[in-house]
Amino acid sequence: MQSADVSGGKNRFQVRKLEITDKSKGFIELLQQLSVCDSVSNKQFEERFLELNSYGDDHIVCVIEDDRSGKIIATGSIFIEKKFLRNCGKVGHIEDVVVDASARGMQLGKKIIKFLTDHAHAVGCYKVILDCSLGNKAFYEKCGLKQKGIHMTTYFV
């Protein structure tokens, strides 16, 4: 799954996999709208990009680039967990979904989630899961996800 036209034929907003040149298009600054994301050097970005790229379909970072401004305005990622449960099944974990503040309300988040869930389905996952804040629950429900269980965490830093 390389890219998907999600603009109704206009090609303005296309979901695609992250490219190594996307750092210069505001990718890190976009992530800073989501959580703590200190500056990342070009070398660090390239090393992490190549590492994630080496996982093939088991770790995908997708983006939407505004073809008018050349800026990355939405992103999300998924990694595939291989399990012993469910006949050695697979689970997709969606992470780091964010849409630029200036582009919210344009259905770009839904397009990111669809791209990621379609990928999980295509590689044989039996489910997709994600963690979100209570404030984002309604958005993810509109994307077809349902609340199940509770989230627990431990931070080391």
Beta strands, then each sheet from edge to edge (+ up, - down):
strand 1: 3-5
strand 2: 13-17
strand 3: 59-66
strand 4: 72-82
strand 5: 90-99
strand 6: 127-130
sheet 1: 1+ 2- 3+ 4- 5+ 6+
end
